[in-house]
Amino acid sequence: MIKLIKSKKKVKKMEEIKKLTNDKLKEITADGRTVLLFSATWCPDCRFLDPFLPEIEKDFSAAKFYKIDRDDSIDIAKELNIFGIPSFVVYQDGEEIGRLVNKDRKTKEEVENFLNSLN
């Protein structure tokens, strides 16, 4: 008989940033891998992601994840050409290395495939 043991590793919760500024962007993306999720509370396709975001964070635990309120961060969203949500932008040591930016609903598999493509 095989006994399954659940990991007691605590899953970190994605930090939410209400208003992202250029200074804050530089600060959070300066070191290592950073994944930004641009979202909004009213967006049903953004809410579709909610159930599997903790698992994605766990699977890509080397990265820091931030949920950015697109509406309250509209200036930086425009600068980064984020017009559709939910959208992901990934940085490595301060440099953008990938983006999954459009207005389409994204599945867990699509997000994981995108993140795996950056390795």
GICOR-V112192 format. One line per field, one symbol per residue. phi: phi as a letter, one per 40 degrees, with the letter a starting at -180 (. if undefined). A space follows every 50 residues. Layout:
phi->???
This chain:
phi->.cbcbccccccccdcbbcbcbdccdcccbcbgcbbbbcaacccccccdcd cbcdccdccbccccbbcbccccbcccccdcfcbbbcbbbbbbfgbcbaab bacccbcdccccccccccc
